[in-house]
Amino acid sequence: MKSQIIGLTDWLKTPPGAYLLDWEQSQFDQAVSDIFGYHALQLGLPELDALQANRMPHQWLALTGAQATPLDEREGHPISSRPVALMTDPAALPFAENSLDLVLLPHTLELGADPHSALREVARVLVPEGRVVISGFNPVSLWGLRQERDALYRRFGYEDLFSPLIGDAIGYWRLRDWLKLLNFEVETARFGCYRPAFSSQQWLERFGWMDAAGQRWWPIFGAVYFLVGVKRVRGMRLLTPDWKHQSNPIVAPVAAASKEPLTRLASRRPAPESAPPPWSGDPPAPAPARGGRSGRWPAR
């Protein structure tokens, strides 16, 4: 692992390494400029100041034990413009649970011995709705094909690898599956560095047109991917007992009763009309006989 880190440090000084750092610096600046909070941590890759556009009051740069010793002693000058705050293991961060608002992982998962544990640790220290920003090499790219060819030639002793890390790269879709298992939602994802894997600055500049063409015609085949994940936490609401919060009883409308006594109300009632006697006035006319003659008795 130390040899990989030393090789990466030297490779970042080459023309393709500078091309990679320039693209990643612009992507980190664009992503972290609008992320607000109080505590931010960059874990790994001190050559890249990924927090320079962020405005959080507390920012730290952390390196692993394998990174700190060779990087600090090389050529007698600091590699990063930001001072190193601590040395730690990505799988055991010295922060409390739900204490960080932003964690940056520039190629940290590729350098770590256990990327699964590192992601679980990031999920532990992030607050709900906190952000993790990850960059890594894309094995499905022109640089990945060059790395596979160099690995084949290296078995016969012909040439070295193009990059010290592309062989250990974690695929973009594989990383999305890991994040989904940890309740992360991918908010932004981009690919970049579409130029062929040339070691010469002159040839890299000649193929500069491929950056614009790659974003349009083959966007997922960039040499590097960049994504922002948001930690999602399912919310819940505690149901308290009913006796703690008793609501006012609902009063149904009732007709108001009269305050006058019943005797006074009874005196005001109108008297019922008396029915006429059954034989008052003229008696009723006799019913007609069955024989058909009106007013006569039937003959015997």
C-alpha positions in Angstrom: 0.0 0.0 0.0 2.8 2.4 0.7 4.4 1.8 -2.7 1.0 2.5 -4.3 0.8 5.8 -2.4 4.3 6.9 -3.3 3.7 5.9 -6.9 0.5 7.9 -7.0 2.3 11.0 -5.6 4.9 10.8 -8.3 2.3 10.0 -11.0 0.2 13.1 -10.0 3.2 15.3 -11.1 3.1 13.9 -14.6 1.0 15.5 -17.4 -1.9 13.1 -17.1 -1.8 13.4 -13.3 -2.0 17.2 -13.5 -4.8 16.9 -16.0 -6.7 14.7 -13.5 -6.1 17.0 -10.6 -7.2 20.0 -12.5 -10.5 18.4 -13.4 -11.2 17.0 -9.9 -10.3 20.4 -8.3 -13.0 22.1 -10.4 -15.6 19.4 -9.6 -14.9 19.6 -5.8 -15.1 23.4 -5.8 -18.4 23.3 -7.6 -19.9 20.6 -5.3 -18.8 21.8 -1.9 -19.5 25.5 -2.4 -23.2 25.2 -1.6 -22.9 22.6 1.2 -23.5 24.3 4.6 -22.8 23.0 8.1 -20.2 23.3 10.8 -17.7 20.4 10.4 -16.1 19.1 7.2 -13.4 16.4 6.8 -11.2 15.6 3.8 -9.8 12.1 4.1 -6.7 11.5 1.9 -5.0 12.9 -1.2 -3.3 16.0 0.3 -2.3 17.1 -3.2 -5.9 18.2 -3.7 -7.4 21.0 -1.6 -11.0 19.8 -1.9 -12.3 22.2 0.8 -11.0 25.5 -0.5 -14.4 26.6 -1.8 -16.3 25.4 1.2 -17.4 27.9 4.0 -17.8 25.7 7.0 -16.0 27.1 10.1 -14.3 23.8 11.1 -12.3 22.0 8.3 -9.8 19.2 8.7 -7.4 17.2 6.5 -6.8 13.7 7.7 -4.3 11.2 6.3 -3.9 7.5 6.9 -0.8 6.1 8.6 0.6 4.9 5.3 0.2 8.3 3.7 1.7 10.6 6.3 5.2 9.3 6.6 6.3 9.2 3.0 4.4 12.3 2.0 5.7 14.6 4.8 9.3 13.6 4.3 9.5 13.9 0.5 11.8 16.7 -0.8 11.5 18.6 2.5 8.4 20.7 1.6 4.7 20.2 2.2 2.6 18.7 -0.5 -0.7 20.2 0.6 -1.5 23.9 1.2 -3.7 22.8 4.1 -2.0 21.6 7.3 -2.6 17.9 8.2 -4.9 17.8 11.3 -4.7 14.1 12.2 -3.6 10.7 11.1 -6.3 8.0 11.3 -7.6 4.8 9.8 -10.5 5.3 7.4 -12.3 2.4 9.0 -12.0 3.9 12.6 -12.5 7.7 12.5 -12.0 9.5 15.8 -15.3 11.3 15.6 -18.6 10.8 17.5 -21.7 9.5 15.8 -23.7 12.1 13.8 -21.0 14.7 14.2 -19.8 15.7 10.7 -21.7 17.5 8.0 -19.4 16.8 5.1 -16.8 14.1 4.3 -14.6 14.1 1.2 -13.1 10.9 -0.2 -10.8 11.7 -3.1 -9.6 8.2 -4.2 -9.6 7.2 -0.5 -11.6 4.0 -1.1 -9.0 2.8 -3.7 -6.1 3.5 -1.4 -7.8 1.9 1.7 -7.4 -1.8 2.6 -11.1 -2.2 3.4 -13.4 0.2 1.4 -16.6 -1.4 2.9 -15.6 -0.6 6.4 -14.5 2.9 5.4 -18.0 3.6 3.9 -19.7 2.3 7.0 -17.6 4.5 9.2 -18.5 7.5 7.0 -22.2 6.7 7.4 -21.7 6.5 11.2 -20.1 9.9 11.6 -22.3 11.8 9.2 -25.3 13.7 10.4 -28.7 12.9 8.8 -28.8 14.7 5.4 -25.0 15.0 5.5 -23.0 14.7 2.3 -20.2 12.4 1.2 -18.2 13.4 -2.0 -16.3 10.6 -3.7 -14.0 10.5 -6.7 -12.4 7.4 -8.2 -11.0 5.9 -11.3 -13.4 4.3 -13.8 -12.2 0.9 -15.0 -14.5 1.1 -18.0 -12.6 3.9 -19.9 -9.7 4.5 -22.2 -7.4 4.7 -19.2 -8.8 1.4 -17.9 -8.1 -0.3 -21.2 -4.6 1.1 -21.2 -4.1 -0.2 -17.7 -5.3 -3.7 -18.7 -2.9 -3.7 -21.6 0.0 -2.6 -19.4 -0.8 -5.2 -16.9 -0.6 -7.9 -19.6 2.7 -6.6 -20.9 4.1 -6.3 -17.5 3.9 -10.1 -17.0 6.4 -10.4 -19.8 8.6 -7.6 -18.4 8.0 -5.0 -21.1 6.7 -1.8 -19.4 5.2 -0.4 -16.2 1.6 0.4 -15.4 0.1 3.7 -16.7 -1.4 4.5 -13.2 -0.7 2.9 -9.8 -4.4 2.8 -8.9 -6.6 2.0 -11.9 -6.0 -1.7 -11.4 -7.6 -1.4 -7.9 -10.4 0.8 -9.1 -14.0 0.4 -7.8 -16.6 0.5 -10.5 -19.2 3.3 -10.5 -22.2 1.0 -10.4 -20.6 -1.2 -7.7 -20.1 1.9 -5.6 -23.7 3.0 -6.0 -24.8 -0.4 -4.7 -22.6 0.0 -1.6 -24.0 3.5 -1.0 -27.6 2.2 -1.4 -27.1 -0.5 1.2 -25.9 2.3 3.7 -29.0 4.4 3.0 -27.2 6.9 0.8 -28.9 8.6 -2.1 -26.8 9.7 -5.0 -27.5 13.3 -5.5 -25.0 14.2 -8.3 -22.9 12.0 -10.5 -20.5 13.0 -13.3 -17.7 11.6 -15.4 -14.6 13.3 -16.8 -11.1 13.1 -18.4 -12.1 11.6 -21.7 -8.7 12.1 -23.4 -6.7 9.0 -24.2 -4.1 7.7 -21.8 -1.1 9.6 -23.1 2.0 10.5 -21.0 3.0 13.4 -23.2 1.5 16.9 -22.6 1.6 17.6 -26.3 -0.6 14.6 -27.2 -3.0 15.3 -24.4 -3.5 18.9 -25.7 -4.1 17.6 -29.2 -7.0 15.5 -28.0 -8.5 18.2 -25.9 -11.6 18.1 -28.1 -12.5 14.7 -26.7 -13.6 16.2 -23.4 -16.6 18.0 -25.0 -17.3 15.1 -27.3 -17.1 12.5 -24.5 -19.6 14.3 -22.4 -22.1 14.2 -25.2 -21.5 10.9 -26.9 -20.0 8.5 -24.4 -20.6 10.2 -21.0 -20.1 7.0 -18.8 -16.7 6.2 -20.2 -14.7 8.9 -18.6 -11.5 8.0 -16.8 -12.7 9.4 -13.5 -16.2 9.5 -11.8 -17.4 12.0 -9.3 -20.5 11.6 -7.1 -22.2 13.3 -4.2 -24.2 11.1 -1.8 -26.7 12.2 0.8 -27.3 10.3 4.0 -31.0 9.5 4.4 -32.6 8.6 7.8 -36.1 7.4 8.0 -38.1 9.7 10.3 -40.5 8.7 13.0 -43.0 10.2 15.3 -43.5 9.0 18.9 -47.2 8.4 19.8 -47.8 9.7 23.4 -50.6 8.3 25.6 -54.0 9.9 25.2 -54.2 11.1 28.8 -51.2 13.4 28.3 -52.8 15.4 25.7 -56.6 15.5 26.4 -58.4 17.6 23.9 -61.4 19.8 24.9 -64.7 17.9 24.5 -66.8 18.8 21.5 -70.1 20.3 22.7 -73.1 19.5 20.4 -75.6 22.3 19.8 -78.7 22.0 22.1 -81.9 24.0 21.9 -82.2 26.4 24.8 -85.1 25.7 27.2 -87.5 28.4 28.2 -87.2 29.9 31.6 -91.0 30.5 32.1 -93.0 28.2 34.4 -95.1 25.5 32.9 -98.4 26.9 34.2 -97.8 30.2 32.3 -97.0 28.3 29.2 -100.1 26.1 29.5 -102.3 29.2 29.9 -101.0 30.6 26.6 -101.9 27.5 24.6 -105.0 28.0 22.4 -108.1 26.1 23.5 -109.0 23.1 21.2 -112.1 23.7 19.0 -115.2 21.7 20.3 -116.6 19.2 17.9 -120.3 19.7 16.8 -122.8 17.3 18.3 -123.7 14.4 16.1 -127.4 15.5 15.5 -127.0 19.2 15.5 -128.9 20.9 12.6 -131.0 19.0 10.1 -131.0 15.2 10.3 -129.2 13.5 7.5 -131.3 12.3 4.5 -132.1 8.6 4.5 -130.1 6.4 2.2 -131.8 5.4 -1.0 -133.5 2.0 -1.2 -132.0 -0.9 -3.0 -135.0 -1.1 -5.3 -134.1 2.0 -7.1 -137.0 4.1 -5.8 -135.9 7.1 -3.8 -138.0 7.9 -0.6 -140.2 4.8 -0.7 -140.2 1.6 1.2 -139.7 -1.5 -0.8 -142.9 -3.4 -1.7 -143.7 -6.6 0.1 
